[in-house]
Amino acid sequence: MGVIMDALNAAAKLVLSAADKVIGFETVEAHCDIPCGIYDPHQAQVAAHTVLRMDMLIAETAQVPPTDTSTRNKMIRYVTVKEQHAELVKHEIRIIWGDYIKPEMATPEVHKLVWDIMKAASKAKQDADVNTAKDLLSKVQQFAEWFWKTKDVKTKRVKSAYPTNEEIIMPQM
C-alpha cells in the first residue's frame, strides 16, 4: 500500500507542477495555522507609521520641481513603499482577525474597526495625504489597544522614536 501511495503522491506532484507552469499558481503565506498563539499588532502599527512617513516625504518632495531624475525616482520609491506598507497593515490585521479572534470576541464595534482599517489602508494606497495616513494609524492604534485588552494586558501610549512624531501602543508589563 505504501508503494502505491508514494506513486500517487509522485504523480500528483508532477500534475500540479505542470499545472503551475501553465497557470502560474499564486504563492500564499500564512503567519501560522497551528495556531501558534503568537499574535501582535505591533507590525501593523510600524507599517502604518511607515505609510505616514512616506506621505510626509511625498509632501516634502512635491515642493521640488520634478525635472530632476533623482527627485522623480525618490517619489516613485516613496509611493511604492507607502503602498507596500498599507498592504502590510491589511495583511497583519487580517491574520489577527482570521486566526486569533474568536466569534465571541468579534463584537459589531470590532468588526467595524477591522472593516474601517481595511478601507483606510486602501484609501492610503490611493492618496498621498498625511491626514489619510494619520487616520489609518489612529485606527490601527485603536485595534492594538483592543487586541491587548483581549489578553488582559494593559497598554500605554508611547511617543515613538520614528520621524512621524506619533505614538505607538505598547503592552505595559
C-alpha positions in Angstrom: 0.0 0.0 0.0 2.9 2.4 0.8 4.4 1.9 -2.7 1.0 2.8 -4.3 0.6 5.9 -2.1 4.2 7.0 -3.0 3.4 6.6 -6.7 0.2 8.5 -6.4 1.9 11.3 -4.5 4.7 11.5 -7.1 2.1 11.6 -9.9 0.1 14.3 -8.1 3.3 16.4 -7.7 4.0 16.1 -11.4 0.5 17.1 -12.4 0.5 20.1 -10.0 3.9 21.1 -11.1 2.8 21.0 -14.8 -0.4 22.9 -14.0 1.7 25.5 -12.1 3.9 26.1 -15.1 0.8 26.7 -17.3 -1.5 28.5 -14.8 1.1 30.1 -12.5 -0.4 29.5 -9.1 -0.2 32.4 -6.7 2.1 31.8 -3.7 0.3 32.2 -0.4 1.8 32.6 3.0 0.4 32.4 6.5 1.5 33.6 9.8 0.8 30.3 11.5 -2.1 27.9 11.0 -1.2 25.7 14.0 -2.3 28.2 15.7 0.8 29.2 17.5 -0.7 31.8 19.9 1.9 34.4 18.9 -0.1 37.4 17.6 0.8 41.1 18.0 -0.4 44.2 16.2 3.0 45.8 16.5 4.0 45.2 12.9 0.7 46.7 11.7 1.5 49.9 13.7 5.0 50.1 12.3 3.6 49.7 8.8 1.0 52.5 9.5 3.8 54.7 10.7 5.7 53.9 7.5 2.7 54.9 5.4 2.5 58.2 7.3 6.3 58.8 6.9 6.1 58.2 3.2 3.2 60.6 2.8 5.3 63.2 4.7 8.3 62.6 2.4 6.0 62.8 -0.7 4.7 66.1 0.5 8.2 67.4 1.0 9.4 66.1 -2.4 6.4 67.6 -4.1 7.9 71.0 -3.4 10.9 70.3 -5.6 10.4 70.7 -9.4 10.0 67.2 -10.9 12.5 67.8 -13.7 15.3 66.3 -11.6 15.6 62.5 -12.2 16.7 61.9 -8.6 13.6 63.7 -7.3 11.3 61.7 -9.6 13.0 58.4 -8.5 12.6 59.3 -4.8 8.9 60.0 -5.4 8.4 56.6 -7.1 10.2 54.8 -4.3 8.1 56.7 -1.6 4.9 55.7 -3.3 5.9 52.1 -3.8 6.9 51.7 -0.1 3.8 53.5 1.0 1.6 51.1 -0.9 3.6 48.0 0.3 3.2 49.1 3.9 -0.5 49.9 3.5 -1.0 46.4 2.2 1.1 45.1 5.1 -1.3 46.8 7.6 -4.1 44.9 5.9 -2.2 41.6 6.0 -1.3 41.9 9.6 -4.8 42.9 10.7 -6.3 40.1 8.6 -4.1 37.5 10.2 -5.2 38.6 13.7 -8.8 38.8 12.6 -8.8 35.4 11.0 -6.5 33.4 13.2 -6.8 35.0 16.7 -10.2 36.5 17.0 -12.9 34.1 18.2 -16.6 34.6 17.3 -17.5 35.8 20.8 -14.7 38.5 20.6 -16.0 39.9 17.3 -18.4 42.5 18.5 -20.0 44.8 16.0 -17.6 47.6 17.1 -14.6 45.4 16.5 -15.9 44.2 13.2 -16.5 47.8 12.1 -13.0 48.8 13.3 -11.4 46.0 11.2 -13.5 47.0 8.2 -12.5 50.6 8.7 -8.8 49.7 8.9 -9.1 47.8 5.6 -10.9 50.7 3.9 -8.4 53.3 5.4 -5.4 51.2 4.2 -6.9 51.1 0.7 -7.5 54.9 0.8 -4.0 55.4 2.0 -2.8 53.5 -1.1 -4.9 55.7 -3.3 -4.0 59.0 -1.8 -0.8 60.7 -0.8 -2.3 62.6 2.1 -0.8 62.9 5.6 -4.3 63.2 7.2 -5.4 60.0 5.5 -2.3 58.2 6.8 -2.9 59.6 10.3 -6.4 58.3 10.2 -5.1 54.8 9.3 -2.5 55.0 12.1 -5.2 56.0 14.6 -7.5 53.1 13.6 -4.6 50.6 13.9 -3.7 52.1 17.4 -7.3 51.6 18.5 -7.1 48.0 17.2 -3.9 47.5 19.1 -5.5 48.7 22.3 -8.5 46.4 21.8 -6.2 43.5 21.0 -4.2 43.7 24.2 -7.4 44.2 26.2 -8.5 40.8 25.0 -5.4 39.3 26.6 -6.0 41.3 29.9 -2.8 43.3 29.2 -2.7 47.0 30.0 -1.3 49.3 27.3 0.4 52.6 27.3 0.8 55.1 24.5 4.4 55.9 23.9 5.9 58.6 21.7 7.6 56.7 19.0 11.2 57.2 18.0 10.0 57.4 14.4 10.1 60.7 12.4 6.3 60.7 12.3 6.3 62.2 15.9 3.2 60.0 16.6 2.6 57.4 19.3 2.8 53.7 19.4 0.7 51.4 21.6 2.8 49.1 23.8 1.9 46.4 26.3 2.5 47.7 29.8 4.4 44.9 31.6 
